[in-house]
């Protein structure tokens, strides 16, 4: 029976991949440059009794695959899957600090920025049936980065793909976090045309139903009367008494994921100095770049834990734990990281990932389209 298989690039610890695999895709190829990330990815799969990717875990730079022989090998893997009758997709979110509004801002010339060009070049050369690209909003919000982004989008349409892209907020999908990301979906145009849907324009743009599994309109959510700040009182109790969706609050997710029982629940940086200063920060005060204290009955700002950006627990005198960061990323409660990884790496792994519920919603929508294309192929060729 034909399958929908994925080649995953810049895989991190597999948060994006997990959302896809839980929705009927099979990951057959995993590429990640950071060894600790890849080891953790493998650990998570073993704990979930998921078999290793057919083509293995590839611990090297994605740019290596642009070398002539390596491109040929990668193309052959894709071709092998197509010969089996499988639909093949590429998924990836190249490292983004060079495009981040608050990051290095070096763009495509940066050490990480160049990897976005690499990813689109690999798609062009290997011709998967479809692809997903994810990155920070700075890629389209900063003018010089937007020029590059539009150039890459044009490269994809000229390479035979129908394209749809959208700036999404993870709040729309039930994630307790204000996180905006640009996502692009591409499907080989001749294949998408076979199902006679989505109104492909002459420029190669189509109407991917991004909103199909959305739970909320972000503008509606952001305009609600959320709690602002309350005095920080350690171990305090505050009842939920607000006309906002409780499912979008961090405390709801802390309870949902049973943080106190989570294997990474005690993974937290100990604060040895500045306790008095920390205690003066009100619950819900997220105005400063660092030492933002979350409000228990509000969503979190973007879960980015690098560059000294520290998030504090709403009603405890400490920083967030790794398990709490996972909850803010809407990960399932049975997702956890190995003890052998440093705290810094754990927070980076979680902060870099695509929010699970957002990824899952896109995976479901894309699966329905690709499955329909696959059925047309089967009916046509038997």
C-alpha positions as CSV (number, residue, x, y, z in Angstrom):
1,X,0.0,0.0,0.0
2,X,1.3,3.4,-0.9
3,X,2.5,5.7,1.9
4,X,3.2,9.4,2.4
5,X,6.9,9.6,3.4
6,X,8.9,12.5,4.7
7,X,12.5,13.6,4.3
8,X,13.2,15.9,7.3
9,X,15.8,18.6,7.3
10,X,17.0,20.7,10.3
11,X,15.0,18.3,12.3
12,X,15.9,19.4,15.8
13,X,14.4,17.0,18.3
14,X,11.6,16.1,15.9
15,X,8.7,18.2,17.2
16,X,7.5,19.0,13.7
17,X,8.1,15.4,12.6
18,X,6.2,14.0,15.6
19,X,3.1,16.0,14.6
20,X,3.3,14.6,11.1
21,X,4.0,11.0,12.1
22,X,1.0,11.1,14.5
23,X,-1.1,12.0,11.4
24,X,-0.3,9.1,9.0
25,X,3.1,10.2,7.5
26,X,6.3,8.1,7.8
27,X,9.6,9.9,8.4
28,X,12.2,8.0,6.4
29,X,15.2,10.4,6.5
30,X,16.3,12.7,9.3
31,X,19.0,15.4,8.9
32,X,20.3,17.5,11.8
33,X,23.7,19.2,12.3
34,X,23.6,19.3,16.1
35,X,24.7,15.9,17.4
36,X,22.9,16.4,20.8
37,X,19.7,17.3,19.0
38,X,19.9,14.2,16.9
39,X,20.7,11.9,19.8
40,X,17.7,13.3,21.7
41,X,15.5,12.8,18.6
42,X,16.6,9.1,18.5
43,X,16.0,8.8,22.2
44,X,12.4,10.1,21.9
45,X,11.6,7.7,19.1
46,X,12.9,4.7,21.0
47,X,10.8,5.7,24.0
48,X,7.8,5.9,21.8
49,X,8.6,2.5,20.2
50,X,8.8,4.2,16.7
51,X,11.3,2.5,14.4
52,X,14.3,4.4,13.1
53,X,14.0,6.2,9.8
54,X,14.6,3.9,6.8
55,X,17.5,6.0,5.5
56,X,18.8,6.8,9.0
57,X,19.8,9.8,11.1
58,X,22.2,12.0,9.1
59,X,24.5,14.1,11.4
60,X,25.9,16.7,9.0
61,X,25.2,20.1,7.5
62,X,22.3,20.1,4.9
63,X,24.7,22.1,2.7
64,X,26.7,18.9,2.2
65,X,23.8,17.5,0.1
66,X,24.4,20.2,-2.5
67,X,27.7,18.6,-3.5
68,X,27.3,16.8,-6.8
69,X,27.5,13.2,-5.6
70,X,25.5,13.8,-2.4
71,X,22.7,15.5,-4.4
72,X,22.7,12.5,-6.7
73,X,22.4,10.1,-3.7
74,X,19.6,12.2,-2.1
75,X,17.7,12.3,-5.5
76,X,18.1,8.5,-5.7
77,X,16.5,8.1,-2.3
78,X,13.5,10.2,-3.4
79,X,13.3,8.4,-6.7
80,X,13.3,5.0,-4.8
81,X,10.4,6.1,-2.7
82,X,8.4,7.3,-5.7
83,X,9.1,3.9,-7.5
84,X,7.5,2.2,-4.5
85,X,4.4,4.3,-5.3
86,X,4.9,6.5,-2.3
87,X,4.2,10.2,-2.2
88,X,7.4,12.1,-1.0
89,X,7.6,15.3,1.0
90,X,10.4,17.5,2.3
91,X,9.8,19.3,5.7
92,X,12.1,21.7,7.4
93,X,12.6,24.9,9.2
94,X,16.2,26.1,8.7
95,X,17.8,27.8,11.6
96,X,16.5,31.4,11.8
97,X,18.5,33.8,13.9
98,X,19.8,35.6,10.8
99,X,16.3,36.5,9.9
100,X,14.9,37.1,13.4
101,X,13.7,40.6,14.2
102,X,15.5,40.4,17.5
103,X,18.4,38.3,16.2
104,X,21.6,38.7,14.2
105,X,19.8,40.1,11.1
106,X,22.5,39.0,8.7
107,X,20.0,37.5,6.3
108,X,20.9,35.0,3.6
109,X,24.6,35.9,4.0
110,X,24.7,34.7,7.6
111,X,26.0,31.4,8.7
112,X,22.5,30.1,9.4
113,X,20.7,32.3,6.8
114,X,22.4,30.5,3.9
115,X,20.7,27.3,4.9
116,X,17.3,28.6,3.8
117,X,18.8,28.9,0.3
118,X,20.2,25.4,0.7
119,X,16.8,23.9,1.6
120,X,15.0,25.4,-1.4
121,X,17.9,24.3,-3.7
122,X,17.5,20.8,-2.5
123,X,13.8,20.8,-3.2
124,X,14.5,22.2,-6.7
125,X,17.1,19.4,-7.4
126,X,15.3,16.4,-5.8
127,X,11.6,17.3,-6.8
128,X,9.6,15.8,-3.9
129,X,5.9,15.7,-4.5
130,X,5.4,18.4,-1.9
131,X,7.2,20.4,0.8
132,X,6.7,22.5,3.9
133,X,8.9,25.4,4.9
134,X,8.8,27.2,8.3
135,X,10.6,30.2,9.6
136,X,10.4,33.4,11.6
137,X,8.2,36.3,10.7
138,X,11.3,38.5,10.2
139,X,11.8,36.8,6.8
140,X,8.8,38.7,5.4
141,X,8.6,41.6,7.9
142,X,12.1,43.0,7.2
143,X,12.3,44.4,3.7
144,X,15.8,43.1,2.8
145,X,14.8,39.6,4.0
146,X,11.5,39.7,2.1
147,X,13.3,40.4,-1.2
148,X,15.2,37.1,-0.7
149,X,12.1,35.3,0.5
150,X,10.1,36.3,-2.6
151,X,13.0,35.2,-4.8
152,X,12.9,31.7,-3.2
153,X,9.2,31.6,-3.7
154,X,9.6,32.4,-7.3
155,X,12.3,29.8,-7.6
156,X,9.8,27.2,-6.4
157,X,7.1,28.2,-8.8
158,X,9.6,28.2,-11.7
159,X,10.6,24.7,-10.5
160,X,7.1,23.4,-11.0
161,X,5.5,23.9,-7.6
162,X,2.2,25.6,-6.8
163,X,2.8,27.6,-3.7
164,X,0.8,28.9,-0.7
165,X,2.2,30.8,2.2
166,X,0.8,32.4,5.3
167,X,2.0,34.2,8.4
168,X,0.4,32.2,11.2
169,X,0.0,32.7,14.9
170,X,0.2,29.6,17.0
171,X,-2.6,30.9,19.2
172,X,-5.0,30.1,16.3
173,X,-4.4,26.4,16.8
174,X,-4.8,26.2,20.5
175,X,-1.2,26.7,21.5
176,X,-0.8,28.8,24.7
177,X,1.8,31.1,23.1
178,X,1.9,34.2,21.0
179,X,4.3,32.9,18.3
180,X,4.1,34.1,14.7
181,X,5.8,32.1,11.9
182,X,5.8,32.2,8.1
183,X,4.9,28.8,6.6
184,X,5.0,27.9,2.9
185,X,3.5,24.8,1.4
186,X,4.5,23.7,-2.1
187,X,2.9,20.9,-4.2
188,X,4.0,19.9,-7.7
189,X,1.6,21.9,-9.8
190,X,0.8,19.2,-12.3
191,X,-0.1,16.9,-9.5
192,X,-2.3,19.4,-7.7
193,X,-4.1,20.2,-10.9
194,X,-5.2,16.6,-11.1
195,X,-7.7,17.1,-8.3
196,X,-9.2,20.3,-9.8
197,X,-9.2,22.4,-6.6
198,X,-7.7,25.4,-4.8
199,X,-7.7,27.8,-7.8
200,X,-4.1,27.8,-9.0
201,X,-3.2,31.2,-10.4
202,X,-1.0,31.8,-13.5
203,X,1.7,32.8,-11.0
204,X,1.6,29.4,-9.4
205,X,-0.2,30.4,-6.2
206,X,-3.0,28.3,-4.8
207,X,-5.4,28.5,-1.9
208,X,-4.2,26.1,0.8
209,X,-6.9,26.0,3.5
210,X,-4.7,27.2,6.4
211,X,-7.8,28.0,8.5
212,X,-9.4,24.5,8.3
213,X,-8.2,23.3,11.7
214,X,-7.9,26.7,13.3
215,X,-9.7,27.0,16.6
216,X,-9.5,30.8,17.0
217,X,-8.9,33.9,15.0
218,X,-5.7,35.5,16.3
219,X,-7.2,39.1,16.1
220,X,-10.1,38.0,18.2
221,X,-7.9,36.3,20.8
222,X,-5.5,39.3,21.0
223,X,-8.4,41.8,21.5
224,X,-9.9,39.9,24.5
225,X,-9.8,41.2,28.0
226,X,-6.8,39.2,29.2
227,X,-5.5,39.7,32.7
228,X,-2.5,42.1,32.7
229,X,-0.5,42.1,35.9
230,X,-1.1,40.9,39.5
231,X,1.2,41.1,42.5
232,X,3.6,38.2,42.7
233,X,2.8,36.1,45.7
234,X,4.7,32.9,46.0
235,X,2.4,29.8,46.0
236,X,-0.7,32.0,45.7
237,X,-4.0,30.7,44.5
238,X,-5.9,32.7,41.8
239,X,-9.2,31.4,40.5
240,X,-9.9,31.5,36.8
241,X,-12.5,34.2,36.4
242,X,-12.0,35.7,33.0
243,X,-14.0,35.8,29.7
244,X,-11.1,34.2,27.7
245,X,-10.4,30.7,26.5
246,X,-8.9,28.8,29.5
247,X,-7.3,26.4,27.0
248,X,-5.0,29.2,25.9
249,X,-3.6,29.8,29.4
250,X,-0.2,28.5,30.6
251,X,-1.7,27.2,33.9
252,X,-4.3,25.1,32.0
253,X,-1.4,23.4,30.1
254,X,0.7,23.0,33.2
255,X,-2.2,21.0,34.7
256,X,-3.0,19.2,31.4
257,X,0.6,17.9,31.1
258,X,0.9,17.0,34.8
259,X,4.1,19.0,35.3
260,X,4.8,17.7,38.8
261,X,5.0,14.2,37.4
262,X,6.8,14.9,34.2
263,X,10.3,13.4,33.8
264,X,11.7,16.9,32.9
265,X,9.6,18.6,35.6
266,X,12.7,19.3,37.8
267,X,14.9,20.4,34.9
268,X,15.2,24.1,35.8
269,X,18.0,26.6,36.2
270,X,18.6,27.4,39.9
271,X,18.6,31.1,40.6
272,X,21.4,31.8,43.0
273,X,21.5,35.6,42.9
274,X,18.8,38.2,42.2
275,X,16.0,36.5,44.2
276,X,14.9,39.8,45.7
277,X,14.9,41.4,42.3
278,X,13.0,38.5,40.8
279,X,10.4,38.6,43.5
280,X,9.6,42.2,42.7
281,X,8.5,41.3,39.2
282,X,4.7,41.1,39.0
283,X,2.8,38.1,37.7
284,X,2.1,38.9,34.0
285,X,4.9,41.5,33.7
286,X,6.5,40.6,30.3
287,X,7.6,44.0,29.3
288,X,11.3,43.5,29.5
289,X,13.4,41.3,27.2
290,X,14.6,39.1,30.0
291,X,13.0,38.0,33.3
292,X,9.4,38.0,32.0
293,X,7.0,36.6,34.5
294,X,4.2,34.7,32.9
295,X,0.6,35.1,34.1
296,X,-1.0,31.8,35.0
297,X,-4.3,32.8,33.2
298,X,-2.8,34.2,30.0
299,X,-0.9,32.8,27.1
300,X,2.9,33.0,27.0
301,X,5.0,35.3,24.8
302,X,7.2,33.5,22.2
303,X,9.0,30.6,23.8
304,X,12.5,31.7,22.9
305,X,15.0,30.9,25.7
306,X,18.3,32.0,24.2
307,X,20.1,35.3,24.3
308,X,19.4,35.7,28.0
309,X,15.7,35.7,27.5
310,X,14.4,34.2,30.7
311,X,10.7,33.3,31.5
312,X,9.7,33.1,35.2
313,X,7.1,30.9,36.7
314,X,3.8,32.8,37.5
315,X,3.6,32.0,41.2
316,X,6.9,30.2,42.1
317,X,10.2,31.9,42.8
318,X,12.1,30.3,39.9
319,X,12.5,30.1,36.2
320,X,10.4,27.8,34.1
321,X,11.2,24.1,33.9
322,X,11.9,22.2,30.7
323,X,8.5,20.4,31.2
324,X,6.7,23.8,31.4
325,X,8.4,25.0,28.3
326,X,7.2,21.8,26.5
327,X,3.6,22.5,27.7
328,X,3.8,26.1,26.3
329,X,4.8,24.5,23.0
330,X,1.6,22.3,23.3
331,X,3.7,19.1,23.3
332,X,2.0,15.8,24.5
333,X,2.8,15.0,28.1
334,X,4.6,11.8,27.2
335,X,7.2,13.8,25.2
336,X,10.4,14.1,27.2
337,X,14.2,14.6,26.8
338,X,17.1,12.4,28.2
339,X,18.9,13.3,31.4
340,X,22.2,13.3,29.6
341,X,21.5,16.6,27.8
342,X,22.5,19.9,29.4
343,X,19.8,22.3,30.5
344,X,20.9,24.9,28.1
345,X,20.6,22.5,25.2
346,X,17.2,21.3,26.4
347,X,15.7,24.7,26.4
348,X,17.2,25.5,23.0
349,X,15.8,22.3,21.6
350,X,12.3,23.1,22.9
351,X,12.4,26.8,22.0
352,X,13.6,26.1,18.4
353,X,10.7,23.7,17.7
354,X,7.5,24.3,15.8
355,X,4.5,24.4,18.3
356,X,3.0,20.9,18.2
357,X,-0.7,21.7,17.7
358,X,0.1,24.2,14.9
359,X,2.2,21.6,13.2
360,X,-0.4,19.0,13.6
361,X,-3.1,21.2,12.1
362,X,-1.0,21.8,9.0
363,X,-0.1,18.1,8.8
364,X,-3.8,17.1,8.8
365,X,-4.7,19.6,6.1
366,X,-1.8,18.7,3.9
367,X,-2.4,15.0,4.3
368,X,-6.0,15.4,3.0
369,X,-4.8,17.1,-0.1
370,X,-1.9,14.7,-0.8
371,X,-4.0,11.7,-0.2
372,X,-6.5,12.9,-2.8
373,X,-3.7,13.4,-5.3
374,X,-2.5,9.9,-4.5
375,X,-5.9,8.4,-5.0
376,X,-6.2,10.1,-8.5
377,X,-2.8,8.5,-9.4
378,X,-3.9,5.1,-8.3
379,X,-7.2,5.3,-10.2
380,X,-5.2,6.5,-13.3
381,X,-2.3,4.0,-13.2
382,X,-3.7,1.2,-11.1
